[in-house]
Amino acid sequence: MIPVEEALARILEEIPVLGSERIGLPDADGRVLSEAVVAPRDVPPWDNSSMDGYALPSAETRPASREVPVRLRILGEVPAGRLVAEPPVAAGAWRILTGAPLPPGADAVIPQEEVAVAAGELLVPRPVAAGENVRPRGEDVRAGETVLPAGTVLRPPAIGLLAALGRALVQVHQRPTVAILSTGDELVDLHETVERFGDRLDWGALAAEARR
């Protein structure tokens, strides 16, 4: 008798690799990729805020102090689903929410707890460094990067990554058709009653066979 591991290895050596099929992402849990997935775009696709606060040009805050805060005009608000395309006509700050893309002219975010608002202006009590509280474009994934190699078993983290890349369909290996064949007098069907092994044998027939 050979070990189970060896028996499994022998069986798998004789099984051909199945073809592939394209399926929808919601049906991909547990399936195996048949091709590598290359990122078509950066993730995140733009510089964005890592917290709720105010996006601003960091250079404007250099002289700021608690005694003499820098005052910046509040130009508007940027929720997570909005992209500001037009550059502002003057330097100022934007109310920004977590995950929202930075508006043109802004290169940093100051937390909302650190500032005050008066008469439509933002009071900044300290210098803000460029890139502060900003998640840069491509921080998670770069366009052209192989993010999932062929042979990857798709589980929720990988499926979430594919969703972030905008992949509605994925190429996976086809599932095998498995049949179970059971043999032996010691096995009975579900509706049958298990009997003693000796009671099921035809001893007369066995004796006649032995005399031949």
C-alpha positions as CSV (number, residue, x, y, z in Angstrom):
1,M,0.0,0.0,0.0
2,I,1.4,3.4,-1.0
3,P,1.0,6.6,1.1
4,V,-2.0,8.8,0.4
5,E,0.3,11.6,-0.7
6,E,2.0,9.4,-3.3
7,A,-1.3,8.1,-4.5
8,L,-2.6,11.7,-4.9
9,A,0.5,12.7,-6.8
10,R,0.2,9.8,-9.2
11,I,-3.5,10.7,-9.8
12,L,-2.8,14.4,-10.4
13,E,0.0,13.5,-12.9
14,E,-2.5,11.8,-15.1
15,I,-5.1,14.6,-15.0
16,P,-4.8,17.1,-17.8
17,V,-5.2,20.8,-17.2
18,L,-8.7,21.9,-18.1
19,G,-9.5,24.7,-20.5
20,S,-10.5,28.2,-19.3
21,E,-13.7,30.2,-19.3
22,R,-14.6,33.8,-18.6
23,I,-16.9,34.4,-15.7
24,G,-18.3,37.4,-13.8
25,L,-16.5,38.7,-10.8
26,P,-19.4,37.9,-8.3
27,D,-19.0,34.2,-9.3
28,A,-15.2,34.0,-8.9
29,D,-14.8,33.0,-5.3
30,G,-12.8,29.8,-5.0
31,R,-12.0,29.8,-8.8
32,V,-8.4,29.6,-10.1
33,L,-7.0,32.2,-12.5
34,S,-5.9,30.8,-15.8
35,E,-4.1,34.0,-16.8
36,A,-2.1,36.7,-15.0
37,V,-3.9,39.9,-14.2
38,V,-2.0,43.1,-15.1
39,A,-3.2,46.4,-13.6
40,P,-4.6,48.7,-16.3
41,R,-4.4,51.8,-14.1
42,D,-2.9,53.1,-10.9
43,V,-4.7,52.4,-7.6
44,P,-5.5,54.9,-6.2
45,P,-5.9,56.7,-9.5
46,W,-5.1,60.1,-8.1
47,D,-3.6,61.8,-5.0
48,N,-6.2,61.7,-2.4
49,S,-6.9,62.7,1.2
50,S,-6.2,60.1,4.0
51,M,-8.6,61.9,6.4
52,D,-11.3,64.5,6.7
53,G,-9.8,68.0,6.8
54,Y,-8.7,70.8,4.5
55,A,-6.7,70.5,1.3
56,L,-4.3,73.4,0.7
57,P,-1.1,74.6,-0.9
58,S,1.6,73.8,1.7
59,A,3.8,76.7,0.6
60,E,1.1,79.2,1.8
61,T,1.3,77.9,5.4
62,R,5.1,78.4,6.0
63,P,4.7,81.6,8.1
64,A,1.8,80.1,10.1
65,S,1.9,80.0,13.9
66,R,-0.6,79.6,16.7
67,E,-0.2,83.3,17.6
68,V,-0.5,84.4,13.9
69,P,-2.3,81.8,11.9
70,V,-2.3,81.9,8.1
71,R,-5.7,82.8,6.7
72,L,-6.9,81.0,3.5
73,R,-10.1,81.5,1.7
74,I,-12.3,78.4,1.6
75,L,-13.0,77.7,-2.0
76,G,-15.4,74.8,-1.7
77,E,-15.9,71.2,-0.6
78,V,-14.6,68.0,-2.2
79,P,-16.5,64.9,-1.2
80,A,-15.1,61.4,-2.0
81,G,-17.0,61.1,-5.3
82,R,-16.1,64.5,-6.8
83,L,-13.1,65.5,-8.9
84,V,-12.2,69.2,-9.2
85,A,-10.9,69.7,-12.7
86,E,-10.5,73.5,-12.9
87,P,-7.6,75.2,-11.1
88,P,-8.6,77.8,-8.5
89,V,-8.3,81.5,-9.5
90,A,-6.4,82.2,-6.2
91,A,-4.7,80.3,-3.5
92,G,-7.1,78.9,-1.0
93,A,-8.2,75.8,0.9
94,W,-10.9,73.1,0.2
95,R,-12.9,71.2,2.7
96,I,-12.1,67.6,1.8
97,L,-13.3,64.2,3.0
98,T,-11.4,61.0,3.3
99,G,-10.6,59.4,-0.1
100,A,-11.5,62.5,-2.1
101,P,-9.0,63.5,-4.8
102,L,-6.9,66.5,-4.1
103,P,-8.1,69.6,-6.0
104,P,-5.6,71.5,-8.3
105,G,-3.2,73.6,-6.4
106,A,-3.4,71.6,-3.2
107,D,-0.5,69.3,-2.1
108,A,-1.3,68.6,1.6
109,V,-4.2,68.1,4.0
110,I,-4.5,69.4,7.5
111,P,-6.9,67.6,9.9
112,Q,-10.1,69.4,10.6
113,E,-9.4,69.2,14.4
114,E,-6.4,71.5,14.1
115,V,-8.0,74.4,12.3
116,A,-10.7,77.0,12.8
117,V,-13.1,78.7,10.4
118,A,-14.0,82.3,10.6
119,A,-15.9,84.5,8.1
120,G,-15.3,82.0,5.2
121,E,-11.6,81.7,5.9
122,L,-9.5,78.8,7.2
123,L,-7.2,79.7,10.1
124,V,-4.1,77.5,9.9
125,P,-2.0,77.5,13.1
126,R,1.1,75.8,11.9
127,P,3.2,75.1,8.7
128,V,1.9,72.1,6.8
129,A,4.4,69.9,5.0
130,A,3.9,69.0,1.3
131,G,2.4,65.5,1.0
132,E,1.1,65.5,4.6
133,N,-2.0,63.3,5.0
134,V,-2.0,62.5,1.3
135,R,-2.1,59.1,-0.3
136,P,-0.2,59.4,-3.5
137,R,-1.4,58.1,-6.8
138,G,-0.4,54.5,-7.4
139,E,0.5,53.9,-3.8
140,D,-1.3,50.5,-3.8
141,V,-0.8,49.4,-7.4
142,R,1.0,50.8,-10.4
143,A,-0.3,50.5,-13.9
144,G,1.4,47.7,-15.8
145,E,2.2,45.8,-12.6
146,T,1.3,42.1,-12.4
147,V,-1.0,42.0,-9.4
148,L,-2.2,38.4,-9.5
149,P,-0.3,35.6,-11.3
150,A,-1.9,32.7,-13.1
151,G,-2.9,29.9,-10.7
152,T,-4.1,32.2,-8.0
153,V,-7.1,30.9,-6.0
154,L,-9.5,33.8,-5.9
155,R,-10.6,34.7,-2.4
156,P,-12.2,37.9,-1.1
157,P,-9.0,40.0,-0.9
158,A,-8.0,39.2,-4.5
159,I,-11.6,39.7,-5.7
160,G,-11.6,43.1,-4.0
161,L,-8.4,44.0,-5.8
162,L,-9.9,43.0,-9.1
163,A,-13.0,45.2,-8.4
164,A,-10.7,48.1,-7.6
165,L,-9.1,47.6,-11.0
166,G,-12.5,47.6,-12.7
167,R,-12.4,44.0,-13.8
168,A,-16.0,42.8,-14.3
169,L,-14.9,39.5,-15.9
170,V,-12.0,37.1,-15.1
171,Q,-10.4,34.2,-17.0
172,V,-10.4,31.1,-14.8
173,H,-9.9,27.3,-15.3
174,Q,-13.0,25.3,-15.9
175,R,-14.2,23.2,-13.0
176,P,-13.7,19.4,-13.4
177,T,-16.7,17.0,-13.4
178,V,-16.2,14.6,-10.6
179,A,-17.9,11.2,-10.4
180,I,-17.7,8.8,-7.4
181,L,-17.8,5.0,-8.1
182,S,-18.1,2.9,-5.0
183,T,-17.7,-0.9,-5.1
184,G,-17.7,-3.8,-2.7
185,D,-20.2,-6.0,-0.8
186,E,-19.6,-4.0,2.3
187,L,-21.3,-1.0,0.9
188,V,-25.1,-0.6,0.7
189,D,-27.3,2.1,-0.8
190,L,-28.9,4.6,1.5
191,H,-32.3,2.9,1.7
192,E,-30.8,-0.5,2.3
193,T,-30.1,-2.2,5.7
194,V,-26.5,-3.1,6.6
195,E,-26.3,-6.9,7.2
196,R,-23.6,-9.1,8.6
197,F,-21.0,-9.7,5.9
198,G,-21.3,-13.6,6.2
199,D,-25.1,-13.5,5.7
200,R,-24.7,-12.0,2.3
201,L,-22.4,-14.7,0.9
202,D,-23.6,-17.8,-1.1
203,W,-21.4,-20.3,0.6
204,G,-22.7,-23.2,-1.6
205,A,-21.7,-21.3,-4.7
206,L,-18.3,-20.6,-3.3
207,A,-17.7,-24.2,-2.4
208,A,-18.7,-25.4,-5.9
209,E,-16.3,-22.8,-7.4
210,A,-13.5,-24.1,-5.2
211,R,-14.0,-27.7,-6.4
212,R,-13.5,-26.8,-10.0
